[in-house]
Amino acid sequence: FALSLLFDVGQSIGRSSAKSIAAKFSITDPLELLDAAPHYSAFAGWSIAEILPESRPSTDDFFLIYRQNRSFESSSTSPISSPNEMAGCIINSGFLSGWCEQTFGINLISAELTCRSHGDESCHALIAPPSRIKE
């Protein structure tokens, strides 16, 4: 329950932030607003995020993979010894999926693939519609 709540809070903040940035800078192009997400994330202190080139951000076949370095969540935890433990960037995953939801107008969720709090080199996550997340 707690992890779901943290994800939902992050997602709500992401949607609200994307809407606010789009209005403030008159951004109507979804790809331009998506490009602003890593900059906003870094400026806000969430993480230094990089959208990887294999991503396909579009309304009809959305798939986005990103790497986070120095996220506030993974930086605040020591590596977890058991690989079955939860990953640490729950709020960040929610934030970026919420930003993408607002930007493209589609329902999206995020799945964390690697996390520094597990001892991985960096944090990677996938954002996709719920029906595609397990692919």
Disulfide bonds with the S-S distance in Angstrom:
none
